[in-house]
Amino acid sequence: MKILRDIRWLFNKFLEPNILTSFVQGAGIVLILQVLGAILSYVGQVLLAQWMGPAEYGIYDYAMAWSSLLAIFAGIGFPTSVLRLIPEYIIRCDWARLRGVIYASWNLTLIVSLILSALSTVLILWLTNKGLKCSTSLLLGVWMIPLLALVMLQSEMSRAIQQVGLAYAPLQVIWPFLSLGSAFLYIQISQTLKSLPAISAAMLALLAILFIQLRLFWQKLPSEIYRSSSIYEIHEWLRISLPLLLSDGFFIVLNQTDVLIIGVLLDSINVGIYSAATRSANWVSFILLSVNAVAAPIFASLYAQGDQKALQKLVSTLAHCIFWPSLVIAIFLIVFARPILGTFGSEFVGAQWEMTVLTLSQLINAGSGSVGYLMIMTGHQNQTVRVFGWSALINITLNLLCIPLFGIMGAALATAFTMILWNIWLHILVVKKLNVYPSILYALSLSAK
């Protein structure tokens, strides 16, 4: 009850009532969609693994991992920069630049993503002659890049105009639902499911989402934009977007390196088994991600007002909200690791210890608090980029060294070490730059006083 009173006091102190109501409503929608999306995605992966088996599921997951990674780079930073630019232009009633940034970001993302898909196709065909396996699925997967990049961009543009349902529902809820439904229909007809039709189902679902989301987005824009011409400031927009691309890219690399290198050095079966362990362990960080989605704007507000005391009170309160549910989830995952992995199929149970290592590292991630958002929301994004950049390099190096020696356990150890490293690094920076202590250990010391 004390935690709830503290949060209510902070909100009432620093937010106007109408802003508070709007914020709580939006936050509620986001949390509901995130919970529903996480459940749908996890159940979908379990069913796909059961329907396809570890080898085909590994091929599918490997192709999807590459598509997701390259789609981030295809966006060239616009999915993050539009969150700043679109609200700014709306407030200024600068309809010409608003229209310009929407068109420019969409068209540039499409062009860059098509180039990436074409280059990836050439590379895969070349590697096929060198003995690359599962090339057909990879070829199909890389042509998902334009669809995924554009839907991600449109989701962030929807966030920028406060349409949180349109921002979160397409990728987090509708896409996994449609993909799974299409795969289910296919398996009823053919009695089998391989990676190629599973990827095709995901692409068709994404294509439908792209056009529906685009139409709804334009309907939500201010009517003045339709009566305006377009002003383009490509150089300025790229100057803002490209550094943000680095931060997003490094973070995605940190999350995908282990799976991608396993696919290169081992085989699709190991990719599938390891992916099941990773997806299960990621449940520990779900509370952290959900709290960050709600709390990030409040960090910026309190920092801008110079109220360090209130900021410390908020992050200490949130540390309790994040850590204790995460601890319960972690204990559950470790105790019931075998039956949880068994839901993917009997072959996946062998990743029990890898899942335990990843779960413990995610618990440390949760216990460190909202270190990344605290840095970014307070104008220290350049330091965050450096941390993620060096961590990504260390992660790649460790995976290349450990996977040949220890198999998928090497990937788990490399990923766990890197996650602990960047959390400690960012925690030190938060304390140094903000004089705020975000971890659960400090929050417990306050409670003991």
WOCORRA-V748359 format. One record per backbone hydrogen bond with DSSP energy under -0.5 kcal/mol. NH is the residue of the N-H (numbers start at 1). CO is the residue of the C=O. Records with the same first field share a line. If there is no record, write none. Layout:
NH: CO / CO
This chain:
5: 1
6: 2
7: 3
8: 4
9: 5
10: 6
11: 7
12: 8
13: 9
14: 10
15: 11
20: 16
21: 17
22: 18
23: 19
24: 20
25: 21
26: 22
27: 23
28: 24
29: 25
30: 26
31: 27
32: 28
33: 29
34: 30
35: 31
36: 32
37: 33
38: 34
39: 35
40: 36
41: 37
42: 38
43: 39
44: 40
45: 41
46: 42
47: 43
48: 44
49: 45
50: 46
51: 47
52: 48
53: 49
56: 52
57: 53
58: 54
59: 55
60: 56
61: 57
62: 58
63: 59
64: 60
65: 61
66: 62
67: 63
68: 64
69: 65
70: 66
71: 67
72: 68 / 69
73: 69
74: 70
75: 71 / 72
76: 73
77: 72
78: 75
80: 77
81: 77
82: 78
83: 80
84: 81
85: 81
86: 82
88: 84
89: 85
90: 86
91: 87
92: 88
93: 90
94: 89
95: 93
98: 94
99: 95
100: 96
101: 97
102: 98
103: 99
104: 100
105: 101
106: 102
107: 103
108: 104
109: 105
110: 106
111: 107
112: 108
113: 109
114: 110
115: 111
116: 112
117: 113
118: 114
119: 115
120: 116
121: 117
122: 118
123: 119
124: 120
125: 121
126: 122
127: 123
128: 124
129: 125
130: 126 / 127
131: 128
132: 127
138: 134
139: 135
140: 136
141: 137
142: 138
143: 139 / 140
144: 141
145: 142
148: 144
149: 145
150: 146
151: 147
152: 148
153: 149
154: 150
155: 151
156: 152
157: 153
158: 154
159: 155
160: 156
161: 157 / 158
162: 159
163: 158
164: 162
167: 163
168: 164
169: 165
172: 168
173: 169
174: 169
175: 170
177: 173
178: 174
179: 175
180: 176
181: 177
182: 178
183: 179
184: 180
185: 181
186: 182
187: 183
188: 184
189: 185
190: 186
191: 187
198: 194
199: 195
200: 196
201: 197
202: 198
203: 199
204: 200
205: 201
206: 202
207: 203
208: 204
209: 205
210: 206
211: 207
212: 208
213: 209
214: 210
215: 211
216: 212
217: 213
218: 214
219: 215
220: 216 / 217
221: 217 / 218
225: 222
226: 223
227: 224
228: 225
231: 96
237: 233
238: 234
239: 235
240: 236
241: 237
242: 238
244: 240
245: 241
246: 242
247: 243
248: 244
249: 245
250: 246
251: 247
252: 248
253: 249
254: 250
255: 251
256: 252
257: 253
260: 256
261: 257
262: 258
263: 259
264: 260
265: 261
266: 262
271: 267
272: 268
273: 269
274: 270
275: 271
276: 272
277: 273
278: 274
279: 275
280: 276
281: 277
282: 278
283: 280
284: 281
285: 282
286: 283
289: 285
290: 286
291: 287
292: 288
293: 289
294: 290
295: 291
296: 292
298: 295
299: 295
300: 296
301: 297
302: 298
303: 299
304: 300
305: 301
306: 303
307: 302
308: 306
311: 307
312: 308
313: 309
314: 310
315: 311
316: 312
317: 313
318: 314
319: 315
320: 316
321: 317
322: 318
323: 319
324: 320
326: 322
327: 323
328: 324
329: 325
330: 326
331: 327
332: 328
333: 329
334: 330
335: 331
336: 332
337: 334
340: 336
341: 337
342: 338
343: 339 / 340
344: 341
345: 341
348: 345
349: 346
350: 347
351: 348
352: 349
355: 351
356: 352
357: 353
358: 354
359: 355
360: 356
361: 357
362: 358
363: 359
364: 360
365: 361
366: 362
367: 363
368: 364
369: 365 / 366
371: 369
374: 370
375: 371
376: 372
377: 373
378: 375
379: 376
380: 375
384: 380
385: 381
386: 382
387: 383
388: 384
389: 385
390: 386
391: 387
392: 388
393: 389
394: 390
395: 391
396: 392
397: 393
398: 394
399: 395
400: 396
401: 397
402: 398
403: 399
405: 401
406: 402
407: 403
409: 406
410: 407
411: 407
412: 408
413: 409
414: 410
415: 411
416: 412
417: 413
418: 414
419: 415
420: 416
421: 417
422: 418
423: 419
424: 420
425: 421
426: 422
427: 423
428: 424
429: 425
430: 426
431: 427
432: 428
433: 429
434: 430
435: 430 / 431
436: 430
438: 436
440: 367
443: 439
444: 440
445: 441
446: 442
447: 443
448: 444
449: 445 / 446
